[in-house]
Amino acid sequence: MRYEIKGETLPVLICYLESGEQMITERGSMSWMSPNMKMETTSNGGIGKALGRMFAGEALFQNRYTAEGGNGLIAFASSFPGQILARQISPGNELIVQKQGFLAAESGVELSVFFQKKLGAGFFGGEGFIMQRLSGQGMAFLEFDGHVVQYDLQPGQQIVVDTGYLAAMESTCSMEIKAVPGLKNMVFGGEGVFNTVVTGPGRIWLQTMPISNVADLILKFMPPKS
């Protein structure tokens, strides 16, 4: 499978499949494709895994696209201004991703639910109690909001992240929630009550324009209900 990512503010992923190759994606993610791409809606691993994906913020079922009778083409456009990130998934190289960060992947990649070890990390970390784990074998494509900044954390090295800005991290990283110190800082600081602290070793990806923040800004300009 070959691929290219085109565009800047609103990128699109274009995949070129050889006959028999497959891609999986969430419902409604396909933008255009060649006529020989066959679509099949599947639970992709049984009802248990399907329910796990649903709790992680994804659809209960996935769409599998197969190139039949020759080479095929399929494209997946981002749903919000941002960036598309390509990552090779393999045993020992798993990713933990925010809700709705998954765009598409080769059929060997598995999506499953990822529970935070500490309840606080999920409830107050900005992306919910449950995140997604990408495992298996194959290329995965993720969509993030705004520009993406990458950091490589050394063992024990930490970074403090505001709500919603953590897009993904390698499974070797850990995260916990810490309260903003000082009551005055909590009430008047305007930065919320909790921060997410990510500890290495491992690589993390931060996004500069979380869609939840954009929604809050738009809401301020909406006329009040009569």
Secondary structure by P-SEA (a helix, b strand, c coil): cbbbbbbccbbbbbbbbcccccccccccccccccccbbbbbcccccaaaaaaaaaaccccbbbbbbbccccbbbbbbbcccbbbbbbbbcccbbbbbcccccccccccbbbbbbbbcccccccccccccbbbbbbcbbbbbbbbccbbbbbbbcccbbbbbcccccccccccbbbbbbcccccccccccccccbbbbbbccbbbbbbcccaaaaaaaaaaaccccc
